[in-house]
């Protein structure tokens, strides 16, 4: 049941302006007969009247903020419909055949007995045969509407398609049935108004399909859909809905196509969003303007944006701006002002808006963090959408404060379940059945359907166990257990080494994941191995829901206690404690070498010993290169990293998909200029992997060429790769014969990773030389990295085996800069890991 049915027109208009689609749907249902009747009195033809009525409702929605007397919205839409009907009637010639009773019926605001009788006659048995002859999508829509009496919104939910698609299918079904019964004009001439409206509906459907690319990590093939949708939108006659769709399409191009984003394009996007009242797009446009700023300047710009959006009547965008103003104020230590800003969001937006959910979570998390003191926090809003009959994770705005790197994302159990193209689950899946992402790199498998699981909240039978595996920019290995009628009761992220268990639930409704408003879940994090004890509070609550959407608030506060009597506890305590953030946001280093010394003493395996040794080397250099920690030092740290990589090899391609965020750490100070870009290449193997789609590919033989077109950390990377003739290369590590020479050019990804790259691989050794061309002040210069030391050899052009070690150095850097990177390979029963020590320093003045 629609929860707005009993509301007055005035209230429904207000709720619509606040972003509620259900409120506007209620207005349409309430006034559709009167609006259709008003148009029919002008056109004298039901098909034209239907077009005029639909146009009137679309126009009313786009301009609802201009209505002064909200209690007279029905009369206002009727007036719009009459005006639109006059335009359609003027464009059409008088009909040259008589019309059926259906096309002569005048409709009032009440149900019309004559119309009902006609529909009843049209649903007789002989008509069913003609309905059955329609094409499948149109047949199902016509059957649900005419034979089962379903309203359009209900049909959209049941079929899992947009409302505009339902309207188009129904109109097409009517047209075909009229033709079957011989009640169309004998020449079957389509009137211009009809053609235009059908075209708009089809383009709307095309734009909605384009937006669904957000669910895919890999965007290969997007450009073709983008160009087709953009061309279709630009060909439409000028209207607010055209501008609304144009803003959507152009923004996706700026996001996902390399080289598209520019100030000029965003100016066009902004203009279209204003003309089409596209609030979602406007939020992205405004964020681009203020995200570049800091401190008081950012506050000033955001307040100017708030004033502009208030004047323009943009409500959802206002809520978005107030939310991020609150985050900015909290970052500046102005907690009371931040709370007031978050409170303003809850006043402006409806429960179905994800930023209202986000603000609610922020108010709780910030208040709780102040009470507890010294804790991490995360606050997000999470939007879920039912698409094609299955629930998907759609968006997750929010922020974290003082959180362990990546921990705020990892605690989001809904997000972790959705790594296969956003799919949370499909209730039609059977045990053993698998869903595969569009790029084939992630799978979601229903492993079991009758498990019994015990967690702090209780024991649950008949649980479904889903397993998500694969890789995006990280390896994915997650097990999620759902109990029917409850939802997620346990989730294990094997890569992060953390399990989340349900501690309490207050849930109403059925299904595998009940999403009724007020449903609430609380979880607790547990480490899979000893070393950390969490003191955490984290909860989800459904704060808004409809038949095809759900909005949740998610908040978390957490603190870790470390058991420094074990190796893992010492390593994590050092990783978490080396950087301290002051109240003003400044970061300072702390000496954690005693913890690393304890870890070295407690290390019990070869992997633990090498891990500790490499991490200690990086940490010692970071501390020595900090002017505050070591004022007498000769070098200053610029670009230093400790990282753990987990290689994979599939179909002849060796990849490095994961950085182990649990143990990785860094200390950096970006300076710009050629030397900094050259030192930035200490992401050596990872750069090649990210640009070429692998650190090595067995297909790279002399003469081989291939395009580069894939995602790199959420950005579309494009270019070309070519393999030249083998040649000898001499480096400080020796002279290597028959080196495979690979050249690639890439653009659109992470700026300092892209450009012109040349690589040389020696058989049995791997990469021995790397150059990247950097353009600085119009001058192209090549940054050269060479292999200086290595241990271990093997088969092929990129061997990896236990005990191998490779060290590379940047050659000939100016101004006292040094760059180096060492990769150490360990393989044991736990698999293979590569420990990376990346060095980037500069001589102090």
Order of alpha helices (4+ residues) and beta strands (2+ residues): alpha-alpha-alpha-alpha-alpha-alpha-alpha-alpha-alpha-alpha-alpha-alpha-alpha-alpha-alpha-alpha-alpha-alpha-alpha-beta-beta-beta-alpha-alpha-beta-beta-beta-beta-beta-beta-beta-beta-beta-beta-alpha-beta-beta-alpha-alpha-beta-beta-beta-beta-alpha-alpha-beta-beta-beta-beta-beta-beta-beta-beta-beta-beta-beta
